[in-house]
Amino acid sequence: MVTKKTQQAVTPAKIAHKQVTLHSHHALPYRKRHFSLLFIMVAFFVVLAILLVQYRDQVITGLSSSRSFVSDLFVGDGRYETTVSSSYGYSVTYDQKQFYGSAVDGSSGDLYIGNELVTQRAYNIVRIAPNFVSSKADATKNTAFTFTLHPGPLGKTDTLDDIALQDGAIDRANLQKGSVSQLMIDGESFTKTYWKSVTSTGVSADLAANFVTYTGLVQGNPVTIVITLGLGSNAEVQYDKVLDSIRFNELVGTVAPTSAHVASRMKASRSILDIITNTSLAAAASTGLDADRSEEIAALYSPAVPKVYNAYCMDILLDGKAYLKDMCSGASGSGFFVSSDGYIGTNGHVAATTPRDLVIADAIDVLVSKGNQKAFLDLLGMSTLKQSDIPADATPTEKLGILIDALYSIDASRFTATNNVENLLVGVTNQNPDIAALLDQTNERKKYTDKNVLPAQLIAYDYRANDGYDGFRASDVAIMKVDGANFPIVKLGSIDTIRQGSDLLILGYPGSASTNGIVEATSSQATLTTGKVSAIKNASGSDKKLIETDTTIGHGNSGGPAFDSEGDVVGIATYSSDTTGSGDGVYNYVRDIKDLKDLAAKNNLTFKTDSRTQAEWQLGIDNFYASHYSAAVKNFNAVLKLYPNHSRAAELTTAAQKRIAEGKDIVDFPLLPILIAAALLFAGSIVTIAFIITHHKKHLIFKAGIAQGSVKRTVHGDPVQKVGVAVAIPVVRLGTKGTEHKDVVKDAKHEQGS
């Protein structure tokens, strides 16, 4: 006997009476049109997603391309190794991070500097000097390496020693000869000689200048190398690599040019060569901050960082009597617009020139570079300094500091300028003025005019040309003013926003082919360099702050703004000091921007910081980065309308128009239409899915009604049927052990009609 055990599971159904309209198409479980509509909705979604991805990829590609283009415009190329190759058959190599180079072409008399030296010319004089600015607290200041080739044989009455000292512009009458030795340079025999200036009587501080010369005949041509060691003797080592780099090939025994024109040009170039060797201008080179942020800051603010030119010529009277005649010089540096109406911040040593400063600087230069102490001691005789004021154990630097302070105790009114002109100019395009014409007209005591520069007026300064030996007396900042409006500007920040390890960015004009004012270059652009904040310290003898940084500061960048990572100016590139003389112990310093703010406040100056030009430029750069070239063109055109001299707007306008023509322009993202379309697609998809579900439910009713006989089978065109549904169809599973489970429809009540 088999016992059957029944299992029953019932899902109770909630009774709900409703009237359902059935059509002939409900005989099918699904309708094709519903799925077609859903497919179309999904297809639209896919197309929309593809378009969005393509837009994203286009923006990313455009951003990369735009950043690369902007980077090429505003960021330096980072190449530093330079070989000067002369068509006379020799070469000299140096590192631009450590040194700056200059050379005179013996066939034309022209001067070339920096990257211009990579072009081979008939160079017969090459000058290499440290690429850092002394803080005036270094007794080895004014060191230099001068290589000179004299094509042709040695004159009958000339000696190599005399030629070398003449090439170094050193006065032999004030020198005593030291040790002499023989050595080889690239297989050629040279004589090495040490020289020291003779100590004068009177107030003595042991201010003996040191020099070393290398002399030899290479294939019959006199060759001299002169290294000026300043007041120290430890600076020679920094030129060891330069000396080792010299290569002599087949020297050409060409007769040196003797025409009056070339001789005059060579004399002028040699004079400028001496001037720029001793000019305290700054530059920068290093790496650090995120590249994208660096490039963005360079792009935004380079147009607000102009090159500054300062060429002057004067005769100086001392106590009403002629003292220095034709005191002329020319140099360049950097500045930055701090106000839309033309105020510019810079260093004092870039913009300020006073007769007393020039006289003291000349006396120091003659002492250090030529070994002649007379002018220096004559000035000391006008001061109240006594020998007892100089401690016996003071170092050469400390002694020099005491003497410099004594010179500045001489009343400034005793020094006056006459027959003078000063061409203080600010570059407002990326084209340099005609430098030769600038220097010539300055020497002729004429004002210089050029469409690429604006004449500037020195408004205020806090500066002493020979400062820092025993503490700083001034902060070396200055404010200039040019006429005009709507200038691009930088944002002045605070030193309080940075700390040790913070990123620091410097914009300015390092001393290379396109960025030094005393060259035959036609164009220039601000170069960005970056580094880190090493420390924030008090300036010696002062409570004013200096930012110590690993960013190299040398010739060309003086007066340039130093930015924090947010793009605010926190300081001014000003000093560096090499305590070892080898380039390995260089310390670089940026003046606190507060010094400039204090100078402005002291002189009741108010800066306008609402530059419309800068605002439009920033929008244009943002649009250019995003490949919205059409929008960028509108911004750049607005910039040029506000400020026609803008140094970069025209260039970026041309670049944007070219990319528009190439089909690379990306219109603004159609956010509102995209959102509306997406919402409609989403709503349509929900409705379509609802149609599918509803139809399928009616199909189940239709199918159940057919099974019960309450619904007639229909074909297309038959009238609709209205069925009253009283209950859902519960499923009861009945099963017996050992038997197969079956689904049974239970208690389904169908009524036609109501």
FITORVO-220740 format. One record per residue: x, y, z of N, C-alpha, C in turn. Coordinates in steps of 0.02 Angstrom, whole numbers, plus 50000, padded with zeros to 5 digits. Layout:
<nodes>
XYZXYZXYZ;...
</nodes>
This chain:
<nodes>
500434994150000500005000050000500445006150000;500295010449955500695016549948500315022349979;500665025450023500365031350055500565037650017;500075041449996500215047649959500175053550006;500715057050005500755062950049500715069050005;500185072750016500075078649974500385084950006;500765088849963501045095249985500695100749946;500495105949980500135111349946500425118049968;500575122249919500825129049933500415133849893;500055137949927499605142749893499825149749908;499885153749855500015160849864499355164449859;499095166849915498435170049914498435176049869;497915176949831497855182649785497365187649814;497525193949804497075199249827496545200449773;495925200049794495375200949745495305208249729;495305209749664495215216649642494835216549576;494245219449575493815219549515494015225449471;494165224249407494315229649360494105227349290;493985232149249493775230549181494365231349135;494495226349094495075226349049494825225948977;495095230248935494915230348864495435226248827;495195221348790495645217148753495545218248678;496105218348643496105218948570496365212548539;496295212148475496525206048441497275205148448;497665210948453498395210348457498625207648525;498155207248574498355204448639498435196948636;498255194048579498375186848570499115185348567;499515190548549500245189748546500555191948613;501085188548635501385190348700501705197348699;501995199348641502325205948636502165208948568;502225215548563502115218948499502785221348471;502895220448407503525222448374503635230048379;503105233848373503185241148374503455243548441;503245240048495503505242048561504265240948565;504485235148543505195233648546505585237848496;505275239448439505605243848391505715250748422;505185253248457505245259748489505785259548543;505795254048582506315253548634507005253148603;507075249548548507715249048513507945255948490;507475259748462507645266548439507885270848497;507525270348555507735274148614508445272248635;508575265748639509235263348659509765265648609;509595265348544510055267548492510235274948500;509725278948516509845286048528510305287048588;510195283048640510625283448699511355281748680;511445276448640512115274448619512445279948578;512065282748530512335288148489512535294048532;512105295748579512255301348624512885299948664;512955293848689513545291948728514175292348684;514115289848622514695290148576514895297348563;514395301648551514545308748539514885311948600;514635310048659514945312848720515665310448727;515795304048713516475301448717516925304848666;516655305748604517045309048553517195316348572;516705319548602516805326448624517355326648677;517305321748724517805321548777518505320448747;518555315648700519205314148669519455320248630;518995323748597519195329648559519445335048606;519115335848662519325340848711520015338948739;520105332548755520745330248783521305331248732;521175329248669521665330148616521815337548605;521285341448603521375348648593521755351848650;521615349548711521955352248770522695350748766;522865344548748523565342548742523915346648688;523585347348630523875351148575523955358448594;523445361348626523465368348645523995369648696;524045365148746524555366048798525255365548768;525345360948721525995360348688526175366648651;525675369548616525795375748580525955381448627;525555382148680525665387448729526345386548764;526515380248779527155378948812527735381248768;527685379948703528215382148658528285389748657;527715393148667527725400448665528015403548729;527855400448786527975403848849528505400648894;528735394648878529205391248922529855389948886;530415390848922531075390048893531215382948870;531725382148826531845375548797532305371248841;532605374048892532995370048939533675367648913;533905370348856534565368448830535085373148859;535625370248886536105374348922536815373848895;537005368148868537685367148844537785371048779;538285375348777538405379548718539135379048697;539255377848633539925377848606540015383748560;540505387948575540675393648532541195391248483;541005391048420541455388648368541645394448322;542285395948319542515401548278542755399048210;542615402948159542865401148092543625401948088;543925404848140544655405048143544945398248161;544515393548183544755386748192544825384348264;544475387448311544495385148381543785384948408;543695381748466543035381548498543115381448573;542605384048607542575384248680541865382248700;541795377948751541145375548773541015377748845;540385379748859540215381648928539485379848941;539295379749005538615378049027538245384549043;537685385749007537325391949018536995392449087;536905386749121536625387049188537135390049236;537775388949222538305391449267538605397949241;538625398749175538955404549146538515407849093;538675414049077538405417149017539005418948974;538905418548908539455419748862539325425548816;539855428448791539805433848742540435433648699;540395436148639540965435748594540935441548543;541525443448519541575448748469541815445548403;541455447148349541635444848282542185449348255;542785446348244543355450348221543285453048151;542835450248111542765452548042542275458348035;541825459048084541325464348080541355469148140;541645466748195541655470748256541035470348297;540555466048277539915465548313539965460948373;539525462348421539495458348483538915453448480;539025447348503538515442248506538505439148576;537905437148598537825434748667537375428648669;537495424348718537045418748733536965413848676;536345412148659536205407148608536415409348538;536555415748528536815417948464537495414848449;537835412748502538515410148493538525403148462;537935399848456537935393248424538055393748349;537975399748321538125400848250538865402348242;539185398648198539905399748188540025406448154;540485410348183540695416748154541445417448165;541715422948143542435424248151542575427248220;542375423648273542495426248340543245426248355;543495432048379544185432148402544225433848476;543665435948507543635437048579543035433348606;543135429148657542585425748690542635427248765;542095429848793542085431448865541565427048899;541765423648952541315419448991541355421749064;540775422549095540745424949164540195421249201;540235420949267539725417249306539025419849293;538555415249286537855417049274537485417849340;537755421949383537405423649445537585430749464;537145433849502537245440749523537525440749593;538085444049603538345444549670537895448849713;537815446849775537425450849822537845456549850;538425457749819538905462849840539245460849905;539125454749929539435452449991539965447149975;540255447549915540735442549893541355445949866;541915444649897542535447849877542795445349810;542505439949783542715437249718542275439849662;541905445249674541475448049623541875450249562;541535450249504541825452549441542345447749413;542275441349427542715436449395542505435649322;542975434049280542825433149209543385429149176;543215425749121543675421749081543655424749010;544225427248987544255430448921544755426948877;544515424048821544935420648772545015425348712;545645426548690545755431048633546245427848585;546045427648521546485425248468546685431248426;547345431948414547605437248371547835433948306;547435434248253547645431048190548285434248164;548755430048144549385432548117549945432048167;550555433648145551145432748188551195438048243;551605436748293551735441248347552145447148323;551955453348343552335459248324553045459148353;553495462648320554195462548341554285465348411;553905470548429554005473748495553515471248548;553075466748529552565464348576552835458348616;552615457848678552725451748717552045448748733;552025442248742551395438948756551095441348822;551515442848872551245445548935550895452148924;551215456648886550905463148873550245462448836;550235457948786549625456948748549075454248792;549245449448836548745446448880548435451648927;548865455848957548605460849003548185466148967;548385467748905547975472348866547295469048849;547315462648832546685459048817546235458848878;546525458648938546125458648999545985465549025;546185470748988546085477749009546375478949078;546965476049091547295476549156547885481249150;547965485649200548505490549201549125487349230;549625485949187550225482349211550625486449261;550585493049257550985497249302550805496049374;550205493449387549985492349456550015485049477;550375480849437550395473749451551095471449469;551115466149507551735462649519551645455349498;552175452649467552145446049438552255440749492;551855435449489551915430049536552215423849504;551975418049522552255411749498552125410849424;552585407249391552535405749320552635398249310;552215395249267552275388149253552085386749181;552255380749157552095378649089551575373049091;551135373049041550625367849037550395367148965;550015361848952549755360648885548995361648885;548745364848833548025365548821547875362748752;547525357148750547365353548688547985352548645;548525350548679549135348848643549575354748626;549385360748645549775366648631550095369248695;550705371848689551085374248747550885381248767;550735382148833550545388648860550945390148923;551035396648936551345399048997550805401849043;550795399249104550305401549154550645406149204;550345412149214550655417149257550135419949305;550315420549369549895423849419550115431049427;549625435449435549765442649444549365445149504;549645450349537549305453249594549415460849593;548885464549609548955471849609549385474149667;549745479549656550195482249706549795485949759;549945484749823549605488149878549855495349884;549395500049886549575507149891549665509149963;549955514949973550025517750040549375521050061;549345523450122548735526550147548315521550184;547655522650186547195518050219547215511350182;547445506250214547535499850181547035494650207;546735491050161546295485550179546515479150144;547135479250119547395473450083546945471750024;546775476849985546315475949929546695474149866;547045468649867547445466549810547025462249763;546965464549700546595460649650547065455349621;546775449649601547165444049576546955442249505;547465440249466547345438449396547785432449379;547585428649328548005423349301547955423649225;548525423049192548535423349119548835416949091;548575414949032548855409348994549055412248926;549675411448906549895414248842550255408948801;550155409248736550495404448692550415406248619;550815403048578550755403848505550485397248478;549915397648447549595391748418549605392348343;550015388148311550105388448238550285395448215;550705398748257550955405348240550505411048261;549915409648289549445414848309549475415948385;549575422048408549575423448480548875422048510;548855418048562548235416548597548335418148671;547855421848700547895423448771547245421548806;547315419548868546735418248911546855421948975;546385426148994546455430149055545875428549101;546025426549163545515425349213545585430549268;545065434549275545045439549329544765436149391;545145436249445544945432749506544645437349558;544585443749544544315448349594544775449249652;544495450249711544905451349771545075444849806;544815439249779544975432749809545425428849762;545625423049782546055418949740545765412049729;545135411049751544835404449747544325403849690;544305408749645543805408649592544035405049529;544675403349526544955400449465544655393649449;544495389749502544285382849492543645382449451;543205387549454542565387149418542665387149343;543265389249319543385389449247543785383349222;543905378449266544305372649246543985368949187;543325367849190542985364149136542995368149071;542925374749077542945378949017543645378548985;544155378849027544845378349002544955371648968;544715366248998544795359548969544415358648905;543895362748894543475361948835543775365048772;544295369048780544585372648722544885367648673;544705368548610544965364348556545245368748501;545875367048481546185370548425546195365848365;545905368048311545925364148250546435367348203;546265368348141546715371848095546585379248098;546975382748139546875389948145547035393348079;546625398248062546705401947999547095408348014;547645409247980548055415147993547815421247955;547175422847961546895428547926547115435047959;547285439847918547485446347945546895449647978;546985452148039546445455348076546205461448039;545545462848038545275468748003545545475148034;545685479847991545975486148016545575492247993;545015491247958544635497047934544395501147993;544315507547982544115512048036543425510048064;542975508048019542295506248041542315500148086;542675494948064542705488748104543075489948169;543605493848166543965495348228543525499048277;543105503748252542655507348296542125502748325;541865498248283541355493548307541655488848360;542275486648349542595482148397542715485748463;542905492048460543015495848521542365496548560;541825498148524541165498848557540935492148586;541035486748546540825480148570541235478048631;541875479448629542305477748686542095481648749;541905487948739541665491948795541025489048825;540565487148781539935484048804540075477348838;540565473648810540755467248839540975468148911;541375473348924541595474648993541015476849037;540555480749008539985483149047539535477449069;539355473049022538875467849040539185462449083;539845461849081540175457049126540065458949198;540045465449211539995467849279539305470549296;538815469149253538135471549265537765466549309;537445469049361537085464649407536375463349382;536325459049334535665457149309535555449749323;534925447949332534785441149355534455436849302;534525430249310534185425449266533955419549308;533635414649276533395408949316533395402649275;533525397049308533505390549275533455384949326;532945380749320532865374949364532235371449343;532025366349381531395362949368531045361649433;530385360549430530045359349493529305358249487;528915363449477528185363249482527885359049427;527275356549440526885352949390526875356949324;527025353449268527115356849205526495360749183;525905357649191525295361049169525205367649206;525305367549271525215373649310525745378849292;526355376549281526895381049262526725384649196;526505380649147526345383549082525755388449087;525275386649128524695391049135524895397749164;525315397749215525545403949245525955407949195;526385404549157526785407949106526325411149054;525835407449031525375410048980524975416049005;524735415449067524305420749094524685427249107;525315426649128525645432649154526265434849115;526505430949066527075433149026526955439948992;526355441148964526245447648933526285453548982;526225452149046526275457549096526985458349123;527455454549093528155454849115528575457549057;528685464049054529065466948999529815466949012;530195467448959530915468548966531035475948979;531515477449021531685484249038532385485849011;532455491348977533105493648951533295500048987;533925500449005534165506449038534845508349008;534835513048962535455515548931535525522848950;536115524648974536215531548997536925533748980;537015540148978537675543048965537695549848999;538255551149034538305557549071539035559049086;539165565349100539795567449130539635568849203;540095567049247539975567949319540465572949348;540195577549384540605582549419540655580749492;541235581749521541335580849592541545587549622;541115590149666541215596849694541265602049639;540865601149586540825605949532541375605349480;541835600649489542385599749443542305593149405;542535593149342542485587149301542835581349336;542485575749341542775569949374542775563749328;542185561949302542135556449254541795558949191;542105557749134541815559949071541555553949033;541005555048998540695549748958540575543348999;540245544249056540045538549097539425535649065;539525530749021538975528048981538915520548993;538305518148991538195511048999537495509248972;537415502848963536765500348941536665493348966;536075491848988535925485149013535185483849007;534995477749020534285476049019534115471749078;533485471749097533235467649151532505466049139;532145464749191531445462849186531025467249233;530395467449220529925471049263529245467749259;528755470449295528085467549292527575473049307;527055473249265526525478149274526125476349337;526065481249382525685480249443525045484249443;524955488349392524365492649388524175493649316;523525493449301523305493949232523435500749201;523615505749242523775512349214524525513449206;524925508049209525625508649187526165508549240;526005507149303526535506549353526875499649346;527535499549352527925493549342528405492649401;528415486549428528885484949481529515481749452;530095483149482530725480249460531235480949515;531865479249500532415480349547532685487449541;532955489949595533285496449592533875496349545;534255490749545534865490749504534705490149429;534075488849411533865488849341533695495949318;533365499749362533075506049339533415512349366;533755511849422534015517949455534755519049439;534925525149421535625527149411535725533949442;536205534549489536355540949521537105542249515;537305548549510538015550149502538455547149557;538255547549620538675544949673538765537349666;538215533849653538255526649642538745524949586;538695528649531539115527149473539855528449488;539995533649525540695535249542540985529749587;540605527749637540845522449683540925515849645;540435514249603540475508049564541075508049518;541205513749487541785514249442542435513249481;542485516149540543095515449580543205508149599;542665504749618542725497649636542915493449576;542605494949518542745491149457543475491949436;543735497949437544435499149419544905495549467;544715495449531545115491849580545115484349567;544515481449560544455474249556544655471549488;544445474949435544555472249367545215474249336;545495479849358546105482349327546695482749375;546555481849440547095481949490547325488849509;546955494049490547145500949504546735503649562;547065505549618546715507649678546635515249685;546925519049639546955526249648546275529549658;545795528149614545145531349619544805529549685;544875523149704544565520849766544855524549826;545515525049828545835528349885545715535849885;545665538849825545505545949822544815547449853;544325543049839543665543849868543685542849944;544075537849965544135536650037544405542850073;544855546350037545135552350067544625557850078;544055557450043543525562350052543055560550110;543135554350135542705552150190543055553450257;542725551550310543005552550377543325546150404;543425541150359543685534650381544405535350405;544565531950459545245531450486545465524150485;546115523150486546375516350485546125512350546;546025515750602545795512450663545075509950657;544715512350606544035510050596544005503050564;544575500550541544595494050508544915488950555;544535484250581544825479150627545375475250592;545905473850629546475470350601546305463350578;545825460150612545645453250595545045452750548;544835458350520544265458250473544455454550409;543975450950381544075447550318544075452650261;544325450750201544305455450145543595458050131;543105453650137542405455750125542195460750178;542345459450241542155464050295542505470750287;543145470550268543515476750258543205480850201;543045477250147542745480750090542075483850110;541685480350151541045483050174541135489450213;541635489650256541775495750296541965501450250;542375499950200542595505150154542015507750111;541585503150089541005505350048540555509850089;540425508050151540005512350194540325519250201;540985519350205541335525850211541225530050148;541245526850090541135530550028540425533450025;539935529650050539245532050049539125537350102;539605538450146539535543850194539685550650162;539975550550102540105556750065539435559550042;539315565850053538685569050036538525568149962;537935565449947537745564249877537715570549835;537595576249867537545582549830538205584649799;538745581649820539405583449793539505580449723;539075575549706539125572249641538535574549597;538685577449541538145579849497538275577549425;537725576649388537765574449319537655580349272;538025580449219537935585649168538015582449100;537755585949049537775583348981537525576148980;536935575049010536705568249021536045566748986;535935560348973535305557848947535215550848975;534585549148989534425542349012533845539648971;533965534248938533435530848900533205524748940;532725525948984532415520649023531785518448985;531795512448959531285510248912530975503648934;530345502648915529985496548931529725493448867;529915487248854529685483748794528955481748801;528555483748752527835482148755527615477548698;528095475148658527955470048608528485464648617;528455459348576528975454348581529555455848533;529575461948506530115464048463530585468648502;531235467248498531725471548530531805478048491;531985483348524532165489448487532835488348452;533025493048411533675492748378534205494548430;534545489448457535005490448512535595494848492;535865493748432536425497848409536225505148406;535625506448379535385513348374535265516248444;534995512048490534885514348558535535516648591;536055512548584536695514248616537025520248581;536985520248515537285525848478536945532448497;536275532548498535925538748514536035540748586;536095535848630536245537548700536935540748705;537425537848671538095540748672538095547848643;537635549148597537575555848568537135560348610;536925557848668536505561548715535825563248685;535535558348651534875559248619534375554448651;533755556548653533215552148674533045547248617;532935541048636532805535848587532055534548583;531795533748522531085532148513531025526048468;530545521848482530425515748444529715513448460;529365510748410528675508548420528635502548467;529185499048476529175493048518529305494448592;529465500548609529605502148679529245508548699;529115509148763528835515348790529335518448838;529415525048834529865528348882529565527948952;529985526549001529755525849070530065531149114;529705532649166529955537449216530055533749282;530635534749312530765531749377530385535649430;529905532449462529465535849510529755535449581;529995529649601530255528849669530725522949670;531215523249715531665517549722531965517549792;532155511549813532515510549877533115506249859;533685509549846534245506049815534895509549829;535405505549843536095507949847536515503249805;536855505849754537175501649704537665496749733;538045498749783538545494349813538335492949884;537945487649892537615486349955537735479149976;537655477750040537655470850062538295468250092;538815472150092539445469650119539405468250194;539135473050231539055471950303538335473250324;537875470950283537165471850295536865476450244;536245474950225535905478950174535635485450202;535765490850166535495497350185534845498850148;534735495350093534145496550051533875489850027;533275490049998532945483849978532995482349903;533315486849865533415485749793532765484649755;532265488949767531645488749730531515495649700;531145495749645530995502049612530315501649578;530005507449568529365507949532529445512849475;529265510649415529275514949356528565516249333;528495520949287527835522549260527895523949186;527445520849146527395522549075526685525249063;526625529549013525965532348997525545527148960;524895527048975524455522448941523925519748988;523515515248962522975512149001522865505048977;522485501349017522285494449001522885489748993;523405490949032523975486349029523795479749063;524075474149039523985467749075524365468249141;524145464649191524455465249257524545458349289;524985458249339525055452349382524665453649446;524595448349487524275449049553524815449049607;524795454049649525275454349704525025450149762;525445445749786525255441449842525635443149905;525795438049943526135439050007526625433350019;527175434950049527675429850066527385424850116;526845426750150526545422450200526225416150170;526115416050104525795410350072526285404750055;526935406050064527425400850048527815398950110;528125393250106528545390750161529085386350130;529515383750171530055379550147529765373650107;530025372650046529785367350003529245369449955;528975375449962528455377849916528755378949846;528315378249795528535379649727528635387049716;529125388749674529255395749657529385396049583;529075400949549529145401749477529385408749462;529865409349417530135415949399530035417149324;529775422949307529705425049237530175430849224;530505430749167530945436249150531325434849086;531885438249078532265438049016532985436149028;533125429649033533815427349044534265429548986;534915429949000535385432548951535545427548896;535105426848848535245422748789535105426848727;535125423748670535085427448607534485431948602;533905429348621533295433148612533095437048674;533505436648726533265439448789533765443948824;534285446148790534745450848821534715457448783;534715462948819534625469348787535215471848747;535805469048759536395471848726536625467048671;536185465348626536335460648572536005462948508;536195459748454535905461148389535295456748377;534895455748427534305451448421533705455648401;533215452348370532625455948346531995454648388;531995449148424531395447548463531585444448529;531095444448574531215441648641530555439148669;530595434748717530005432448751530195430748823;529715431748867529845430148937529925422648945;530405420648986530545413548998530335411749069;530015405949075529815403449141530315398449166;530525399149229530935394149262530655392949332;530755386949357530445385149421530935381949468;530775382149532531175379149584530785378649648;531135377949703530825377349768531075382749815;530665384249865530875388749919531315384849966;531945386949973532405383550018532305385950090;532195392550098532095395450164531855402550156;531585405250209531415412350211531815415350269;532235420350252532705423050301532665430650302;532945433450355533015440650358533635442750318;533575448250281534155450950246534665453250298;535305452350282535825454150329535765461450351;535775462550417535745469350444535075472550437;534545468550426533885471350413533355466450437;532745469050447532185464650463531765463050401;532005465250344531665463750281531815456450261;531335453350226531375446250211531695445050142;532045439450139532285436750076532055429450069;531865427550009531685420549995532295417249965;532565412350000533125408449973532835402849931;533095401949871532805397049825533335393349786;533185387249762533655383549721533595385549648;533145390049632533095392649564533685397349552;534085395849501534675399849487534475406949466;534815411849494534695418849476535345421649450;535345423949389535935426649357535745432249310;536125433249257536015438949213535365438549174;534995443949171534405444549128533745444649164;533695441649224533055441149258532955446149314;533435450349327533355455249381532705459149373;532335459649427531705463349425531115459149404;531235452849385530695448449364530285446049423;529635444849413529205442649468529305435249484;529265433649549529285426749572528585424949597;528285419749568527595417849583527575411849629;527045411549670526905405349705526485400849660;526295394949683525935390249640525235392549623;524975397649657524305400249641524335405849590;524945407849570525015413149521525045420049551;525165420649616525245427249648525985428849654;526165435149642526865437249647527045438149721;527545434249742527755434549813528435437749820;528785439049764529445442049770529725444349704;530335447049706530675449649647531365446349643;531525443149587532175439949578532725445249582;533195444249628533675449649642534395447449647;534565442949693535265441449707535445434149698;536085432949689536375426449705537095427549726;537355422749764538035423449789538375416649787;538975416349758539355410249755539915410549805;539825407249861540315407749915540935403549903;540905398949855541475394649842541885396749782;541565400749739541915402649678541905397249625;541595391649639541595385949592540915384749560;540415388449581539745387249555539375381949594;539705378749642539375373349680539035375949743;539205381849765538915384449826538505390749815;538105390649761537725396649743537085397049785;536975402849814536365404149852535985409649816;535345408549806534935413049765534385416149808;534255422549796533795426149840533295430349801;532685430249826532135434049797531905439049850;531855445349831531625450549876530875449849890;530685450749953529985450349974529575455649937;528995453749909528575458449874528325464049920;528355462749985528155467950033528595474150027;529225473150008529675478849998529405483649945;529125480749892528835484949839528195488249863;527775484549899527165487449927527325493149975;527835492250016528025497450064528275503650027;528655502649973528895508249934528315512149903;527805508549879527215511849851526845515749904;526755512649963526405516050017526775522350039;527435521850043527845527550065527775533350017;527655531849953527595537149903526865538449883;526395535949924525675537149914525445534949844;525685529249822525495526649757524945521349765;524435521849723523875517049724523855513449657;523835506849659523835502849598523125500949578;522975501449513522325499249486522385491849467;522005487649500522075480449492521475477349455;521095481449418520505478949382520615479349306;521145476149283521315476449212520835472349170;520455475649126520005472249080520405468049030;520995470649011521425467048965521625460248995;521825460349058522025454049090521435449249096;520845451949111520255447649118520085444249051;520095448048996519945445148930520485440248909;521105441848925521655437448908521585430748944;521395430949007521315424749045520755420549016;520195423648998519645420048966519875416948899;520265420848861520515418348797520965412348805;521415412648854521865407048867521465400848888;520965401848931520535396248952520185393048892;519915397248848519565394648789520055391348740;520645394148734521145391248689521355384348714;521465383848780521635377348809521095372048795;520465374248798519905369648789519725368548715;520145371248670520035370748598519405374348575;519155379048615518605383248593518905389248556;519165387848497519565392848462519155398948440;518535397748420518115403348399518005408148457;517865405348515517765409548574518415413048594;518985409448586519625412348604519785418248559;519635417648495519765423148448519385429448470;518775428648492518385434448516518725437648576;518975433448622519325436148680519965439848660;520355436748616520995439748595520875446248557;520345446348516520185452648481519995458148530;519645456248583519475461048635520105463648669;520585459048680521225461048711521575466148667;521615464748602521965469248556521615475948549;520965475848555520595482148553520735486448614;520785483048672520935486648734521665488848737;522105484348713522825485548721523185483048658;523225487048605523495484848540524205482148543;524605484248594525305481948598525385475248633;524835471948649524895465648685525375460948649;525865458148685526415454648654526235447748626;525655444848645525505438148624524815437148593;524365441948600523675440948578523635439848503;524005443648463523975442948391524235436048370;524755433748402525045427248386524565421548400;524225421848457523745416648475523115417148433;522935423248411522365424048366522495420448301;523095421448273523275418048211523275410448219;523545408148275523555400948288522845398148294;522405401748328521715399448336521355399248270;521445404348229521115404648163521355398848118;521985397248123522255391748083521925385148105;521835384248169521525378048194520785377748178;520465383548175519765383648154519715381348081;520165383948039520165381947968520315374547960;520685371548006520835364348003520285360048032;519735363248055519175359548082519275357148154;519725360348190519875358248258519495362248311;519085366848288518715370948336518175366848371;518125367448435517605364048474517125369348500;516495368748480516005373548504515855372148577;515535376948608515365376048678514925369948687;515035366348739514645360348753513905362048760;513455358848717512735360548720512395357148779;512545359348837512315355948898511555355648904;511205361248894510475361348903510125356848852;510275357448787509945352948739510105345548754;510725344148774510915337148790510505334648849;510425338748900510035336748958509305335548940;509025340048899508325339248878508235332948838;508705331748790508655325748748508725319448790;509195319548838509285313748881508665312448923;508355317848948507745317048989507175314148948;507105316648885506575314148842506685306848824;507315305148810507465298148795507325293648855;507515295848913507395291948973506645290948985;506265296548980505535296148990505215291648937;505435292448875505165288348821505305280948832;505915279448857506095272448870505655269548925;505525273448978505095271149033504395269749008;504125274348967503445273548941503415267348896;503925266448855503935260648810503955254148848;504365253948899504405247948942503735246648976;503395252148997502735251449028502235248548978;502275250848915501845248148862501955240548856;502595238548854502755231448846502475227348903;502565229748965502325226049024501565225649024;501235231249009500495231349009500215226648956;500525226948897500295222548843500365215248863;500935213648894501055206648912500555204348965;500375208649012499875206849063499195205449030;499005209648982498365208548947498385202148906;498995200748879499065194448842498925188448888;499185188748950499075183348997498325182549013;497975188149021497245188049033496885185048972;497105187448912496815185048850496905177348846;497515175148861497665168048857497265164048908;497205166648970496815163149022496075163049004;495835168648975495125169048954494965164048900;495415163148853495325158248800495265151248831;495705149948879495695143348911495045142048948;494755147348979494145146649018493525147248974;493615149748913493045150648868492705157348878;492965161548918492645168048930492855173348879;493365171648840493615176348789493625172648723;493355176048672493335173048606493995174248570;494155169048530494735170048487494555175148433;495005179448419494865184848371495415185148319;495235188648266495735190148215495735197748206;496215199948167496285207148158495645210048128;495375215148159494775218448135494155216748176;494205211548217493635209948260493545215348313;492905215948337492785221148388493155219448453;493275224648493493615223848557493165220048604;493495216848653493125213348704493305216348772;492785217448812492895220048879492775214548929;493275213048968493245207449015493315210149085;492875207849130492935209649201493365204549236;493895206649264494365202249298494255202849372;494075197149405493915197249476494515195549519;494975191749494495515189549537496125188149495;496685188949526497295187049493497325179549489;497755176749453497785169549445498315166849492;498075164049552498575161249598498815154549573;499415152849592499695146549571499745142049631;499455135949626499485131049680499905125249655;500415123649692500845117949674500625111849714;500365106649680500165100449713500675095049696;500875091749746501365086549733501275080649779;501415074649756501395068649797502065065249792;502285062949849502935059749851502945054249799;503425054649760503495049449709503135051149646;502785056849644502425058849583502705065449559;502555067549497502795073649467502365079449489;502655085149505502285091149523501945094049462;501335096849472500965100049417500705106749439;500695111549394500405118049408499665117849389;499245120049435498525119749425498235126749433;497805128849389497455135149395496855134149440;496805138049493496275136949542495885143349553;495225142549561494765147949581494805153849534;494875152849469494865158449424494145159649402;493895165549418493205167149401493215172549348;492905171249292492885176249239492165177749223;492015183549218491335185549202491365190249142;490935189049094490905193549037490475199449056;490645204849033490255210749050490565214349108;490175215249160490405219549215490915215949257;
</nodes>
